[in-house]
Amino acid sequence: MNINIIEKTLFSILQYATMENNFIMPDENSLINLSSDMFGHFNLKVTSDTMNLNYKHKKLCFILLDGLGWNIYKKTGINFDNEIKGTSLFPSTTSNVLSSIFLNKYPGEHGINGYLVYVKELGAIINILGYTSSASYIRDSMEKAYPVNKIFNFDSKINQLNNAGIKTINIIPAFINNTSFSNLIYGSNNYTDAYSNLFHSFYALDNDLKKDYDFITYYLPYIDQTAHKLGPYNEYTVENARYILTELYKIIKKHDDYDFIITADHGHIEVDNIIDLSRDNKLDDLTLIPPYGDARSIFFNYSDELYDYLDNSYNNLLLIKKNDELYKKLFGKIDEKIIKKLPELIGISKNNDIYHYPLNQRKYEMKGGHSGLLKDEMEIPILKL
């Protein structure tokens, strides 16, 4: 049989498998395309096709509301004239998506793919957002041992904008200001305006829009925090999102010399069950390092025995090996220098369950979850104002 026919047949089977599991794949309106659209607007070299949003002004403000899935957005009852149902990236989790947006690289090009990342240079599973041990949370505790930019040696697009003479400001929570991860994605020359609470963030945005910056980024974590604690469909989660969108709209209407983009890194599913993988003694025996990654996209070191065991024991995990065609499709472009940092085996939750392997004694409770490929976690709004 012709090789092309085999490849097309395999691709059709993979497409059917993902559709059968109600999976949503990143498409031409994914966040990497939005990233390329924004940075291409300032004539930087970009990694993907753009979305052709046709900005009216030179100046651009990018608003990222963590956790505002399309499902939560539509529940608010607020409708913007120029709304696009976009898609997150895989895994649909903050560390992966923020890295993809601000580095303008596909997940397979940067390798910062989970809440927990195995870093060979440190010989440990790391909470990448805090750049600290997953067992003992002390923010940036690994920086002195091995600076994060030595492991993930990338040039932020924000850095490139500043070096090109384009005036930027990043409005972010004070608790992540000047951290290893923030400096990685915003660049070593980043300029930040750190806020202490929601109302302070509104003030900072309104005030910075008056200062003639060319590119403003604004990151807000509060919808995500509420959705995790209460679930995406809880009335307080929805009201939180509605209030934030309403207040942002009031600010936006005061500044007609900017184009605005409002979007999210991912959505949330309503969690059914929390499966504690540490209780599986057989799994412990078969793994060299504990499972890592995220709650709905779990990463493993590969062995034939482990694959067979997972396949027989966890029916609601779709298992994908590094040499599978779907693996490449999920991560987009794969850099040969980064491929060794990518997980050998991935388990993606087919339903609303999340998977947990505790690496500390903290109690794990979650009513909203993400990082997989289901509709509610993958579909996000892209709003142009």
C-alpha positions as MATLAB code, in Angstrom:
seq = 'MNINIIEKTLFSILQYATMENNFIMPDENSLINLSSDMFGHFNLKVTSDTMNLNYKHKKLCFILLDGLGWNIYKKTGINFDNEIKGTSLFPSTTSNVLSSIFLNKYPGEHGINGYLVYVKELGAIINILGYTSSASYIRDSMEKAYPVNKIFNFDSKINQLNNAGIKTINIIPAFINNTSFSNLIYGSNNYTDAYSNLFHSFYALDNDLKKDYDFITYYLPYIDQTAHKLGPYNEYTVENARYILTELYKIIKKHDDYDFIITADHGHIEVDNIIDLSRDNKLDDLTLIPPYGDARSIFFNYSDELYDYLDNSYNNLLLIKKNDELYKKLFGKIDEKIIKKLPELIGISKNNDIYHYPLNQRKYEMKGGHSGLLKDEMEIPILKL';
ca = [
       0.000    0.000    0.000;
       1.156    3.567   -0.736;
       2.813    5.225    2.303;
       0.698    8.373    1.861;
      -2.471    6.268    1.987;
      -1.257    4.606    5.187;
      -0.518    7.993    6.762;
      -3.921    9.379    5.731;
      -5.675    6.286    7.076;
      -3.792    6.555   10.372;
      -4.634   10.243   10.639;
      -8.330    9.496   10.024;
      -8.290    6.872   12.762;
      -6.661    9.339   15.150;
      -9.185   12.022   14.259;
     -12.029    9.575   14.872;
     -10.538    8.574   18.224;
     -10.352   12.159   19.396;
     -13.875   12.933   18.186;
     -15.174    9.783   19.846;
     -13.751   11.021   23.142;
     -15.230   14.500   22.615;
     -11.747   15.935   22.403;
     -11.133   19.396   20.972;
      -7.813   19.868   19.186;
      -5.987   23.211   18.842;
      -7.126   24.794   15.568;
      -6.376   27.860   13.421;
      -7.821   30.051   16.188;
      -5.545   28.670   18.877;
      -3.576   30.782   21.303;
      -0.327   30.256   19.389;
      -2.001   31.837   16.348;
      -3.190   34.720   18.529;
       0.353   35.134   19.873;
       1.731   35.296   16.336;
      -0.985   37.764   15.378;
      -0.078   40.152   18.200;
       3.694   40.003   17.859;
       3.451   40.036   14.078;
       1.561   43.312   14.461;
       4.846   44.780   15.734;
       6.793   43.181   12.846;
       8.512   40.509   14.904;
       9.270   37.153   13.332;
       6.615   34.657   14.465;
       6.319   30.877   14.601;
       2.835   30.217   13.186;
       0.072   31.501   10.959;
      -1.706   34.564   12.309;
      -5.430   35.184   12.853;
      -5.587   38.353   10.709;
      -7.436   40.365   13.346;
      -6.649   43.613   11.500;
      -5.938   46.003   14.340;
      -7.003   49.624   13.847;
      -4.267   51.148   15.984;
      -0.565   50.709   16.532;
      -1.081   50.371   20.284;
      -2.365   47.056   21.622;
      -3.553   45.851   25.036;
      -3.636   42.099   25.700;
      -5.882   41.007   28.593;
      -5.601   37.401   29.778;
      -8.220   36.228   32.264;
      -6.935   32.944   33.652;
      -9.598   30.214   33.560;
     -12.260   32.111   31.572;
     -13.433   29.251   29.374;
     -16.010   29.763   26.655;
     -18.494   27.973   28.919;
     -18.044   30.478   31.776;
     -17.977   33.425   29.382;
     -21.326   32.473   27.827;
     -22.843   31.885   31.281;
     -22.141   35.532   32.176;
     -24.668   36.673   29.552;
     -22.193   39.275   28.271;
     -21.706   39.300   24.509;
     -19.094   41.291   22.643;
     -19.556   42.157   18.981;
     -16.263   40.639   17.843;
     -16.074   37.300   19.620;
     -14.276   34.200   18.382;
     -14.506   30.749   19.923;
     -10.810   29.957   20.101;
      -8.902   26.977   21.413;
      -6.288   26.587   24.088;
      -3.138   24.534   23.560;
      -2.220   21.111   24.867;
      -1.874   20.665   27.754;
      -4.496   23.292   28.545;
      -2.708   24.593   31.618;
      -1.294   27.975   32.598;
       2.442   27.278   32.537;
       2.256   25.731   29.071;
      -0.028   28.381   27.584;
       1.715   31.454   29.013;
       5.048   30.080   27.807;
       3.598   29.489   24.345;
       2.069   32.970   24.124;
       4.960   35.072   25.398;
       7.775   32.995   23.923;
       5.714   32.558   20.730;
       6.647   28.890   20.574;
       4.570   25.750   20.240;
       4.475   23.509   23.342;
       6.812   21.114   21.541;
       9.282   23.932   20.988;
       9.619   25.100   24.612;
       8.884   21.982   26.720;
       7.290   23.802   29.683;
       4.310   21.505   29.428;
       2.792   21.000   32.838;
       2.137   22.376   36.274;
       4.767   19.852   37.345;
       7.775   19.364   35.066;
      10.543   16.803   35.395;
      13.840   18.682   35.080;
      16.728   16.330   34.453;
      19.340   18.958   35.292;
      17.862   19.216   38.799;
      17.013   15.531   39.123;
      13.579   16.502   40.409;
       9.935   17.171   39.621;
       9.508   20.943   39.740;
       6.510   23.207   40.182;
       7.507   25.343   37.218;
       5.313   28.349   38.075;
       7.067   28.628   41.440;
      10.351   27.103   40.201;
      10.516   25.083   43.372;
      10.359   21.499   44.560;
       6.899   20.017   44.181;
       7.206   18.550   47.686;
       8.292   21.648   49.617;
       6.928   24.891   48.226;
       9.478   27.689   48.638;
       9.177   29.990   45.635;
      12.224   30.101   43.345;
      14.205   27.827   45.655;
      15.841   26.199   42.606;
      17.094   29.458   41.077;
      20.443   29.488   42.872;
      21.041   25.816   42.165;
      20.296   26.122   38.447;
      18.846   29.354   36.961;
      15.667   28.650   35.022;
      16.933   30.471   31.938;
      19.854   28.051   31.725;
      17.407   25.149   31.420;
      14.812   26.916   29.271;
      17.037   29.291   27.347;
      14.488   31.312   25.351;
      14.146   34.944   24.370;
      10.785   36.379   25.356;
       8.877   38.283   22.680;
       8.400   41.048   25.260;
      12.178   41.289   25.456;
      12.342   41.509   21.679;
       9.757   44.302   21.646;
      11.730   46.302   24.217;
      14.969   45.778   22.300;
      13.221   47.083   19.169;
      12.283   50.291   20.987;
       8.635   49.360   21.500;
       7.403   50.567   24.878;
       5.801   47.788   26.975;
       4.360   47.222   30.445;
       3.153   43.993   32.070;
       0.436   44.301   34.727;
       0.688   41.237   36.956;
      -0.048   40.163   40.555;
       2.602   41.210   43.061;
       3.080   37.595   44.205;
       4.494   36.612   40.791;
       6.427   39.798   40.104;
      10.149   39.282   39.472;
       9.907   35.509   39.893;
      11.890   33.018   37.841;
       8.927   32.043   35.675;
       7.714   35.607   35.151;
      11.200   36.746   34.182;
      11.424   33.837   31.757;
       8.235   34.656   29.874;
       8.370   38.466   30.128;
      12.119   38.731   29.600;
      15.086   39.959   31.598;
      14.394   43.563   30.572;
      10.727   43.374   31.503;
       8.847   46.316   32.900;
       6.064   45.363   35.298;
       3.346   47.102   37.239;
       2.562   44.809   40.175;
      -0.848   44.963   41.825;
      -2.016   43.700   45.210;
      -5.712   42.906   44.574;
      -8.464   43.040   41.945;
      -9.325   46.719   42.421;
      -5.685   47.705   42.379;
      -5.377   45.844   39.063;
      -8.214   47.882   37.544;
      -6.505   51.084   38.659;
      -3.162   49.943   37.240;
      -4.708   49.098   33.867;
      -6.620   52.375   33.609;
      -3.569   54.368   34.681;
      -1.096   52.611   32.365;
      -3.394   53.072   29.377;
      -2.857   56.826   29.822;
       0.933   56.541   29.562;
       1.323   55.895   25.839;
       2.700   52.359   26.036;
       2.745   50.539   22.697;
       1.953   47.097   24.157;
       0.285   46.408   27.502;
      -0.293   42.951   28.942;
      -2.694   42.402   31.835;
      -2.946   39.065   33.637;
      -5.682   38.263   36.176;
      -5.831   34.942   38.104;
      -9.107   35.300   40.016;
     -11.581   33.516   37.735;
      -9.290   30.490   37.660;
      -8.927   30.469   41.437;
     -12.694   30.623   41.941;
     -13.425   27.962   39.314;
     -10.935   25.568   40.940;
     -12.477   26.050   44.373;
     -16.187   26.214   43.475;
     -16.450   24.733   39.983;
     -17.018   26.509   36.646;
     -20.800   26.614   36.905;
     -21.102   27.814   40.481;
     -23.068   31.080   40.623;
     -20.195   32.838   42.371;
     -17.708   31.758   39.699;
     -19.986   33.106   36.975;
     -20.708   36.321   38.870;
     -16.984   36.831   39.445;
     -16.368   36.564   35.685;
     -19.352   38.811   34.890;
     -18.154   41.514   37.273;
     -14.587   41.443   35.944;
     -15.707   41.662   32.309;
     -18.097   44.514   33.120;
     -15.433   46.544   34.913;
     -12.864   45.920   32.196;
     -15.330   47.073   29.557;
     -15.799   50.358   31.435;
     -12.033   50.910   31.380;
     -11.694   49.926   27.723;
     -14.353   52.408   26.598;
     -12.262   55.245   28.039;
      -9.256   54.485   25.820;
     -10.124   54.548   22.134;
      -6.502   54.828   20.967;
      -5.860   51.130   21.682;
      -7.006   47.832   20.252;
      -7.893   45.356   23.002;
      -7.796   41.559   23.046;
      -9.457   39.684   25.921;
      -8.889   35.948   26.151;
      -8.045   33.083   28.533;
      -5.402   30.406   28.822;
      -7.923   27.576   29.299;
     -11.387   26.762   30.578;
     -12.595   24.391   33.317;
     -14.494   21.143   33.507;
     -16.645   20.231   36.501;
     -14.659   17.560   38.367;
     -16.294   14.178   38.958;
     -13.729   12.074   40.828;
     -10.235   12.622   42.209;
      -8.184    9.484   41.613;
      -5.216    9.099   43.959;
      -2.525    7.309   41.946;
      -0.278    6.922   45.002;
      -2.601    4.211   46.297;
      -1.782    2.012   43.327;
       1.138   -0.108   44.557;
       1.610   -1.821   41.209;
       1.920    1.552   39.488;
       4.543    2.571   42.063;
       6.528   -0.552   41.267;
       6.465    0.174   37.534;
       7.440    3.865   37.601;
      10.997    5.181   37.887;
       9.777    8.637   38.899;
       6.312    9.608   40.168;
       3.688   10.649   37.624;
       3.906   14.377   36.920;
       2.413   16.899   34.487;
      -1.070   18.007   35.455;
      -4.346   16.773   36.886;
      -5.911   15.733   33.574;
      -2.811   15.173   31.457;
      -0.470   12.907   33.358;
       3.116   12.231   32.269;
       5.022    8.988   32.758;
       8.354    7.453   31.875;
       7.731    4.754   29.304;
       8.077    0.991   29.562;
       6.082   -1.673   27.738;
       4.996   -3.170   31.052;
       3.824    0.187   32.394;
       1.916    0.955   29.197;
       0.125   -2.401   29.306;
      -0.716   -1.978   32.986;
      -2.153    1.511   32.511;
      -4.057    0.400   29.434;
      -5.669   -2.462   31.344;
      -6.251   -0.629   34.636;
      -7.291    2.909   33.693;
      -9.945    2.782   30.990;
     -10.600    6.504   31.144;
      -7.050    7.473   30.197;
      -6.115    7.860   26.545;
      -2.479    6.775   26.377;
      -0.187    8.436   23.862;
       3.448    7.443   23.288;
       6.151    9.801   22.071;
       6.356    8.096   18.669;
       2.584    8.275   18.049;
       1.395   10.602   15.295;
      -1.146   12.181   17.646;
       1.685   13.113   20.033;
       3.259   15.341   17.378;
      -0.084   16.879   16.506;
      -0.804   17.758   20.128;
       2.507   19.515   20.724;
       2.615   21.295   17.358;
       6.130   21.827   16.075;
       8.686   19.760   17.995;
      12.203   21.101   18.386;
      14.817   18.356   18.279;
      16.697   20.080   21.112;
      13.559   20.018   23.278;
      12.226   16.541   22.490;
      14.256   14.947   25.291;
      12.454   17.252   27.757;
       9.030   16.060   26.596;
       7.276   13.190   28.425;
       7.678    9.673   27.046;
       4.079    8.690   27.769;
       0.973   10.811   28.320;
      -2.363    9.820   29.827;
      -5.227   12.186   28.950;
      -8.464   11.953   30.906;
     -11.390   10.994   28.663;
     -14.028   12.045   31.191;
     -14.294   14.558   34.049;
     -11.978   12.726   36.442;
      -8.695   14.185   37.633;
      -5.610   12.240   38.700;
      -3.385   13.072   41.623;
      -0.084   11.732   42.881;
       0.623   13.572   46.173;
       4.210   14.673   46.642;
       3.487   16.402   49.942;
       0.985   16.201   52.783;
      -1.319   19.010   51.641;
      -4.951   18.028   51.185;
      -5.991   17.981   47.542;
      -9.472   19.209   46.712;
     -10.678   20.628   43.423;
     -14.149   21.196   41.950;
     -12.939   22.659   38.663;
     -10.091   21.229   36.625;
      -8.256   21.542   33.321;
      -5.195   20.521   31.260;
      -6.983   17.942   29.096;
      -8.772   18.137   25.758;
     -12.470   18.211   26.621;
     -14.600   21.026   25.238;
     -15.021   22.967   28.482;
     -11.284   23.135   29.151;
     -10.141   23.720   25.550;
     -12.633   26.295   24.211;
     -11.839   29.886   25.166;
     -13.144   33.284   24.045;
     -11.014   35.596   21.928;
     -12.647   39.028   22.127;
     -11.451   41.951   20.015;
     -12.480   45.447   21.032;
];
